[in-house]
Amino acid sequence: MEQLNSKFCDLELEVKNLENKTLVLNNEREQYTRNWACRFIGVDVSSQDVFNLGVVDACLLTAYNRVIEPVLQQAVTDGKISKVPHVWDLLENGHFIGTAIRSRDYKDEEVWLPPAIIVRFVHRRYRNIFLRYKGKNMPTPSDQEKADGILRFSASPDLTKMNHLLLKRLADDKRTSKVWSIDGRIRFTLNSEHPACIGCNYSAVFKVPDILEPVNKIIISAIQNCGPHVSESQAPPSGSKSTSSSSKSTIFKIHSQTPQVEELAKLRLLVVPGDLPVLIREEGTEVVG
């Protein structure tokens, strides 16, 4: 009887592991299809444009003219791209998501923003360049848009529900400093001013090894496995955004109770003096915090 119970428990665990593996794989497949798209908040698509052009073209033209083209012009200035492609060569689909969104910029009153829109790029490279440049080059709303309650434009990668929830929970935790995603893979740095993170390397970038892990376990593992503070010359400046360059990398490893998670938890850290560290060969980031 004990042998049967043991075998049953083993089979039950095996089924659970297969269910989790299927859940993760399905999430990865869904995220892959979203890796060409961005979600925009605060970009107002006029009803007149929707009537004249249709929803898709109105969303694409508005996002392109108000946000995407101005940001990519800086990439042209920096020599990252030779020119900004025409809207129909750059973007292929767009649509609204949900209804009006309550603005988080107003604490004491209800101010509603236009519905979010999702825009899909033709080439993922251009989307990732846009995400890299948008932090410091996002246009400011016009006086009329500000009067309507739009104080800023927001653009972020289009994440699956699971990835978005994990990113939000990590960003809300006071032990993290910055949280962002690279093609759906969540990264974060620790808040060196939090009592639990004193002495930690605030330049260390940690990759979430398993999206099914509890947030508390993910952060504790990072705290236990981070190195000491880096020198002042390597520390990221306040308010800096991630970038990419060439440098030596350091491998970090978050230890786990299971070999599968331990294998997934190998981290690659790129430290560039004067910039926030980023992962090698990765493009497109969303910084939260």
Secondary structure as the mmCIF struct_conf table of DSSP 4:
data_model
#
loop_
_struct_conf.conf_type_id
_struct_conf.id
_struct_conf.beg_label_comp_id
_struct_conf.beg_label_asym_id
_struct_conf.beg_label_seq_id
_struct_conf.end_label_comp_id
_struct_conf.end_label_asym_id
_struct_conf.end_label_seq_id
HELX_RH_AL_P HELX_RH_AL_P1 GLU A 2 ARG A 34
TURN_TY1_P TURN_TY1_P1 ASN A 35 TRP A 36
STRN STRN1 ALA A 37 ILE A 41
BEND BEND1 GLY A 42 GLY A 42
HELX_RH_AL_P HELX_RH_AL_P2 SER A 47 LEU A 53
HELX_RH_AL_P HELX_RH_AL_P3 VAL A 55 ALA A 63
HELX_RH_PI_P HELX_RH_PI_P1 TYR A 64 ILE A 68
HELX_RH_AL_P HELX_RH_AL_P4 GLU A 69 THR A 77
TURN_TY1_P TURN_TY1_P2 ASP A 78 GLY A 79
BEND BEND2 LYS A 80 LYS A 83
HELX_LH_PP_P HELX_LH_PP_P1 VAL A 84 HIS A 86
HELX_RH_AL_P HELX_RH_AL_P5 VAL A 87 LEU A 90
STRN STRN2 LEU A 91 ILE A 97
BEND BEND3 GLY A 98 THR A 99
STRN STRN3 ILE A 101 ARG A 102
BEND BEND4 ARG A 104 ASP A 105
BEND BEND5 LYS A 107 GLU A 109
STRN STRN4 TRP A 112 LEU A 113
HELX_LH_PP_P HELX_LH_PP_P2 PRO A 114 PRO A 115
STRN STRN5 ALA A 116 PHE A 121
BEND BEND6 VAL A 122 HIS A 123
HELX_RH_AL_P HELX_RH_AL_P6 ARG A 124 ASN A 137
HELX_LH_PP_P HELX_LH_PP_P3 MET A 138 SER A 142
HELX_RH_AL_P HELX_RH_AL_P7 ASP A 143 ALA A 147
TURN_TY1_P TURN_TY1_P3 ASP A 148 GLY A 149
STRN STRN6 SER A 154 PRO A 157
HELX_RH_AL_P HELX_RH_AL_P8 LYS A 161 ASP A 172
BEND BEND7 ASP A 173 ASP A 173
TURN_TY1_P TURN_TY1_P4 LYS A 174 ARG A 175
STRN STRN7 THR A 176 ILE A 182
TURN_TY1_P TURN_TY1_P5 ASP A 183 GLY A 184
STRN STRN8 ARG A 185 LEU A 190
TURN_TY1_P TURN_TY1_P6 SER A 192 GLU A 193
BEND BEND8 HIS A 194 HIS A 194
HELX_RH_3T_P HELX_RH_3T_P1 PRO A 195 CYS A 197
TURN_TY1_P TURN_TY1_P7 ILE A 198 GLY A 199
BEND BEND9 CYS A 200 CYS A 200
TURN_TY1_P TURN_TY1_P8 TYR A 202 SER A 203
STRN STRN9 PHE A 206 LYS A 207
BEND BEND10 PRO A 209 PRO A 209
TURN_TY1_P TURN_TY1_P9 ILE A 211 LEU A 212
BEND BEND11 GLU A 213 GLU A 213
HELX_RH_AL_P HELX_RH_AL_P9 VAL A 215 ASN A 225
HELX_LH_PP_P HELX_LH_PP_P4 PRO A 228 SER A 231
HELX_RH_3T_P HELX_RH_3T_P2 GLU A 232 GLN A 234
BEND BEND12 ALA A 235 ALA A 235
HELX_LH_PP_P HELX_LH_PP_P5 PRO A 236 PRO A 237
TURN_TY1_P TURN_TY1_P10 SER A 238 GLY A 239
STRN STRN10 SER A 242 SER A 242
STRN STRN11 SER A 249 LYS A 253
BEND BEND13 GLN A 257 THR A 258
HELX_RH_AL_P HELX_RH_AL_P10 PRO A 259 LEU A 264
TURN_TY1_P TURN_TY1_P11 ALA A 265 ALA A 265
STRN STRN12 LYS A 266 LEU A 270
TURN_TY1_P TURN_TY1_P12 PRO A 273 GLY A 274
BEND BEND14 ASP A 275 ASP A 275
STRN STRN13 LEU A 276 LEU A 276
STRN STRN14 VAL A 278 VAL A 278
TURN_TY1_P TURN_TY1_P13 ILE A 280 ARG A 281
STRN STRN15 VAL A 288 VAL A 288
#
